């Protein structure tokens, strides 16, 4: 299992921009489905996840 996790981390490191885009889209969907009631918390979660993947947040 650890080999799988190492591969997943390596893949996320090499494709950080795509991971950040996917996290943004997931956050937008979560915000939409909750009717915007938890926008601030969702944004914080997305930002935290983006900082933990790859070399950091690649959004402009």
N, CA, C and O atoms as CSV, one atom per row, in Angstrom:
chain,resi,resn,atom,element,x,y,z
A,1,UNK,N,N,0.822,-1.197,0.000
A,1,UNK,CA,C,0.000,0.000,0.000
A,1,UNK,C,C,0.862,1.256,0.000
A,1,UNK,O,O,0.503,2.241,-0.645
A,2,UNK,N,N,1.974,1.246,0.696
A,2,UNK,CA,C,2.813,2.446,0.756
A,2,UNK,C,C,3.383,2.782,-0.612
A,2,UNK,O,O,3.606,3.955,-0.910
A,3,UNK,N,N,3.627,1.764,-1.465
A,3,UNK,CA,C,4.099,2.025,-2.820
A,3,UNK,C,C,3.050,2.817,-3.596
A,3,UNK,O,O,3.380,3.740,-4.341
A,4,UNK,N,N,1.791,2.446,-3.413
A,4,UNK,CA,C,0.697,3.172,-4.059
A,4,UNK,C,C,0.658,4.629,-3.595
A,4,UNK,O,O,0.518,5.538,-4.414
A,5,UNK,N,N,0.779,4.850,-2.309
A,5,UNK,CA,C,0.750,6.211,-1.773
A,5,UNK,C,C,1.928,7.025,-2.278
A,5,UNK,O,O,1.772,8.202,-2.602
A,6,UNK,N,N,3.099,6.417,-2.349
A,6,UNK,CA,C,4.270,7.126,-2.869
A,6,UNK,C,C,4.071,7.511,-4.324
A,6,UNK,O,O,4.441,8.610,-4.736
A,7,UNK,N,N,3.493,6.614,-5.096
A,7,UNK,CA,C,3.213,6.925,-6.507
A,7,UNK,C,C,2.192,8.054,-6.623
A,7,UNK,O,O,2.339,8.949,-7.455
A,8,UNK,N,N,1.165,8.008,-5.792
A,8,UNK,CA,C,0.135,9.053,-5.820
A,8,UNK,C,C,0.729,10.409,-5.449
A,8,UNK,O,O,0.411,11.420,-6.076
A,9,UNK,N,N,1.587,10.433,-4.436
A,9,UNK,CA,C,2.237,11.696,-4.043
A,9,UNK,C,C,3.129,12.214,-5.154
A,9,UNK,O,O,3.145,13.413,-5.433
A,10,UNK,N,N,3.874,11.313,-5.795
A,10,UNK,CA,C,4.749,11.708,-6.897
A,10,UNK,C,C,3.938,12.284,-8.050
A,10,UNK,O,O,4.316,13.296,-8.640
A,11,UNK,N,N,2.831,11.639,-8.364
A,11,UNK,CA,C,1.958,12.114,-9.437
A,11,UNK,C,C,1.394,13.493,-9.101
A,11,UNK,O,O,1.355,14.375,-9.960
A,12,UNK,N,N,0.963,13.680,-7.871
A,12,UNK,CA,C,0.434,14.985,-7.449
A,12,UNK,C,C,1.520,16.051,-7.515
A,12,UNK,O,O,1.241,17.192,-7.884
A,13,UNK,N,N,2.749,15.699,-7.164
A,13,UNK,CA,C,3.857,16.650,-7.243
A,13,UNK,C,C,4.118,17.083,-8.679
A,13,UNK,O,O,4.366,18.259,-8.946
A,14,UNK,N,N,4.062,16.139,-9.589
A,14,UNK,CA,C,4.377,16.444,-10.988
A,14,UNK,C,C,3.251,17.171,-11.704
A,14,UNK,O,O,3.490,17.834,-12.714
A,15,UNK,N,N,2.040,17.060,-11.205
A,15,UNK,CA,C,0.883,17.657,-11.880
A,15,UNK,C,C,0.102,18.556,-10.931
A,15,UNK,O,O,-1.128,18.504,-10.891
A,16,UNK,N,N,0.804,19.367,-10.180
A,16,UNK,CA,C,0.175,20.215,-9.161
A,16,UNK,C,C,-0.874,21.149,-9.758
A,16,UNK,O,O,-1.909,21.394,-9.138
A,17,UNK,N,N,-0.615,21.671,-10.953
A,17,UNK,CA,C,-1.574,22.589,-11.552
A,17,UNK,C,C,-2.916,21.905,-11.806
A,17,UNK,O,O,-3.968,22.500,-11.575
A,18,UNK,N,N,-2.884,20.668,-12.278
A,18,UNK,CA,C,-4.125,19.935,-12.530
A,18,UNK,C,C,-4.825,19.556,-11.218
A,18,UNK,O,O,-6.053,19.577,-11.138
A,19,UNK,N,N,-4.052,19.217,-10.210
A,19,UNK,CA,C,-4.626,18.892,-8.898
A,19,UNK,C,C,-5.315,20.133,-8.334
A,19,UNK,O,O,-6.423,20.042,-7.807
A,20,UNK,N,N,-4.660,21.298,-8.443
A,20,UNK,CA,C,-5.266,22.536,-7.956
A,20,UNK,C,C,-6.564,22.852,-8.688
A,20,UNK,O,O,-7.536,23.287,-8.070
A,21,UNK,N,N,-6.587,22.637,-10.003
A,21,UNK,CA,C,-7.806,22.873,-10.779
A,21,UNK,C,C,-8.928,21.942,-10.333
A,21,UNK,O,O,-10.075,22.369,-10.193
A,22,UNK,N,N,-8.602,20.684,-10.112
A,22,UNK,CA,C,-9.612,19.717,-9.671
A,22,UNK,C,C,-10.154,20.080,-8.294
A,22,UNK,O,O,-11.354,19.964,-8.046
A,23,UNK,N,N,-9.273,20.520,-7.399
A,23,UNK,CA,C,-9.726,20.934,-6.068
A,23,UNK,C,C,-10.631,22.158,-6.159
A,23,UNK,O,O,-11.622,22.255,-5.434
A,24,UNK,N,N,-10.293,23.097,-7.049
A,24,UNK,CA,C,-11.154,24.271,-7.256
A,24,UNK,C,C,-12.547,23.850,-7.712
A,24,UNK,O,O,-13.554,24.334,-7.196
A,25,UNK,N,N,-12.593,22.946,-8.682
A,25,UNK,CA,C,-13.887,22.482,-9.199
A,25,UNK,C,C,-14.686,21.754,-8.120
A,25,UNK,O,O,-15.899,21.934,-8.011
A,26,UNK,N,N,-14.007,20.940,-7.333
A,26,UNK,CA,C,-14.690,20.232,-6.249
A,26,UNK,C,C,-15.249,21.223,-5.232
A,26,UNK,O,O,-16.362,21.050,-4.735
A,27,UNK,N,N,-14.479,22.255,-4.927
A,27,UNK,CA,C,-14.936,23.285,-3.999
A,27,UNK,C,C,-16.137,24.038,-4.543
A,27,UNK,O,O,-17.075,24.341,-3.805
A,28,UNK,N,N,-16.110,24.340,-5.837
A,28,UNK,CA,C,-17.239,25.031,-6.460
A,28,UNK,C,C,-18.499,24.178,-6.395
A,28,UNK,O,O,-19.582,24.692,-6.117
A,29,UNK,N,N,-18.364,22.878,-6.648
A,29,UNK,CA,C,-19.517,21.974,-6.582
A,29,UNK,C,C,-20.060,21.866,-5.160
A,29,UNK,O,O,-21.273,21.872,-4.949
A,30,UNK,N,N,-19.161,21.769,-4.194
A,30,UNK,CA,C,-19.597,21.693,-2.797
A,30,UNK,C,C,-20.325,22.972,-2.402
A,30,UNK,O,O,-21.343,22.929,-1.712
A,31,UNK,N,N,-19.801,24.098,-2.839
A,31,UNK,CA,C,-20.426,25.387,-2.528
A,31,UNK,C,C,-21.806,25.477,-3.178
A,31,UNK,O,O,-22.766,25.946,-2.565
A,32,UNK,N,N,-21.886,25.026,-4.413
A,32,UNK,CA,C,-23.159,25.045,-5.139
A,32,UNK,C,C,-24.197,24.145,-4.454
A,32,UNK,O,O,-25.358,24.527,-4.305
A,33,UNK,N,N,-23.769,22.961,-4.044
A,33,UNK,CA,C,-24.695,21.998,-3.438
A,33,UNK,C,C,-25.147,22.409,-2.046
A,33,UNK,O,O,-26.207,21.983,-1.586
A,34,UNK,N,N,-24.352,23.233,-1.371
A,34,UNK,CA,C,-24.758,23.705,-0.045
A,34,UNK,C,C,-25.436,25.063,-0.128
A,34,UNK,O,O,-25.760,25.664,0.896
A,35,UNK,N,N,-25.649,25.542,-1.339
A,35,UNK,CA,C,-26.329,26.815,-1.516
A,35,UNK,C,C,-25.517,28.002,-1.017
A,35,UNK,O,O,-26.076,29.038,-0.657
A,36,UNK,N,N,-24.207,27.849,-0.996
A,36,UNK,CA,C,-23.332,28.943,-0.569
A,36,UNK,C,C,-23.292,29.164,0.934
A,36,UNK,O,O,-22.688,30.129,1.401
A,37,UNK,N,N,-23.928,28.284,1.695
A,37,UNK,CA,C,-24.001,28.455,3.145
A,37,UNK,C,C,-22.662,28.277,3.839
A,37,UNK,O,O,-22.450,28.801,4.933
A,38,UNK,N,N,-21.756,27.538,3.204
A,38,UNK,CA,C,-20.479,27.222,3.846
A,38,UNK,C,C,-19.290,27.644,2.985
A,38,UNK,O,O,-18.238,27.006,3.019
A,39,UNK,N,N,-19.456,28.709,2.223
A,39,UNK,CA,C,-18.431,29.148,1.280
A,39,UNK,C,C,-17.081,29.373,1.937
A,39,UNK,O,O,-16.054,28.942,1.414
A,40,UNK,N,N,-17.077,30.034,3.065
A,40,UNK,CA,C,-15.818,30.356,3.733
A,40,UNK,C,C,-15.080,29.086,4.170
A,40,UNK,O,O,-13.869,28.971,3.983
A,41,UNK,N,N,-15.809,28.149,4.744
A,41,UNK,CA,C,-15.190,26.901,5.188
A,41,UNK,C,C,-14.690,26.075,4.003
A,41,UNK,O,O,-13.618,25.474,4.068
A,42,UNK,N,N,-15.463,26.047,2.931
A,42,UNK,CA,C,-15.070,25.309,1.737
A,42,UNK,C,C,-13.811,25.912,1.141
A,42,UNK,O,O,-12.893,25.185,0.760
A,43,UNK,N,N,-13.761,27.239,1.056
A,43,UNK,CA,C,-12.573,27.912,0.520
A,43,UNK,C,C,-11.335,27.605,1.359
A,43,UNK,O,O,-10.255,27.370,0.818
A,44,UNK,N,N,-11.495,27.609,2.670
A,44,UNK,CA,C,-10.366,27.290,3.555
A,44,UNK,C,C,-9.898,25.859,3.330
A,44,UNK,O,O,-8.696,25.596,3.302
A,45,UNK,N,N,-10.833,24.939,3.172
A,45,UNK,CA,C,-10.489,23.544,2.940
A,45,UNK,C,C,-9.777,23.341,1.612
A,45,UNK,O,O,-8.796,22.601,1.534
A,46,UNK,N,N,-10.269,23.996,0.574
A,46,UNK,CA,C,-9.632,23.904,-0.742
A,46,UNK,C,C,-8.218,24.476,-0.679
A,46,UNK,O,O,-7.275,23.868,-1.186
A,47,UNK,N,N,-8.075,25.631,-0.065
A,47,UNK,CA,C,-6.749,26.249,0.058
A,47,UNK,C,C,-5.779,25.352,0.822
A,47,UNK,O,O,-4.622,25.210,0.425
A,48,UNK,N,N,-6.236,24.756,1.903
A,48,UNK,CA,C,-5.384,23.871,2.701
A,48,UNK,C,C,-4.978,22.648,1.885
A,48,UNK,O,O,-3.819,22.234,1.922
A,49,UNK,N,N,-5.916,22.073,1.153
A,49,UNK,CA,C,-5.608,20.901,0.335
A,49,UNK,C,C,-4.616,21.255,-0.771
A,49,UNK,O,O,-3.704,20.480,-1.060
A,50,UNK,N,N,-4.790,22.411,-1.382
A,50,UNK,CA,C,-3.882,22.822,-2.456
A,50,UNK,C,C,-2.469,23.047,-1.934
A,50,UNK,O,O,-1.500,22.771,-2.641
A,51,UNK,N,N,-2.344,23.532,-0.740
A,51,UNK,CA,C,-1.021,23.754,-0.167
A,51,UNK,C,C,-0.325,22.449,0.202
A,51,UNK,O,O,0.902,22.401,0.292
A,52,UNK,N,N,-1.101,21.397,0.414
A,52,UNK,CA,C,-0.519,20.101,0.811
A,52,UNK,C,C,-0.144,19.247,-0.401
A,52,UNK,O,O,0.530,18.230,-0.243
A,53,UNK,N,N,-0.560,19.633,-1.588
A,53,UNK,CA,C,-0.245,18.851,-2.790
A,53,UNK,C,C,0.877,19.504,-3.560
A,53,UNK,O,O,0.963,20.730,-3.624
A,54,UNK,N,N,1.725,18.706,-4.136
A,54,UNK,CA,C,2.777,19.209,-4.994
A,54,UNK,C,C,3.644,20.255,-4.335
A,54,UNK,O,O,4.001,20.137,-3.163
A,55,UNK,N,N,3.973,21.264,-5.084
A,55,UNK,CA,C,4.852,22.327,-4.600
A,55,UNK,C,C,4.061,23.492,-4.019
A,55,UNK,O,O,4.639,24.543,-3.742
A,56,UNK,N,N,2.778,23.336,-3.833
A,56,UNK,CA,C,1.961,24.411,-3.261
A,56,UNK,C,C,0.922,24.893,-4.234
A,56,UNK,O,O,0.787,24.351,-5.331
A,57,UNK,N,N,0.206,25.882,-3.851
A,57,UNK,CA,C,-0.873,26.424,-4.642
A,57,UNK,C,C,-0.332,27.074,-5.914
A,57,UNK,O,O,0.507,27.971,-5.834
A,58,UNK,N,N,-0.798,26.637,-7.084
A,58,UNK,CA,C,-0.317,27.198,-8.338
A,58,UNK,C,C,-1.310,28.175,-8.971
A,58,UNK,O,O,-1.091,28.660,-10.081
A,59,UNK,N,N,-2.386,28.454,-8.268
A,59,UNK,CA,C,-3.342,29.413,-8.821
A,59,UNK,C,C,-2.724,30.803,-8.825
A,59,UNK,O,O,-1.974,31.161,-7.917
A,60,UNK,N,N,-3.047,31.590,-9.862
A,60,UNK,CA,C,-2.506,32.967,-9.893
A,60,UNK,C,C,-3.061,33.842,-8.798
A,60,UNK,O,O,-2.701,35.015,-8.702
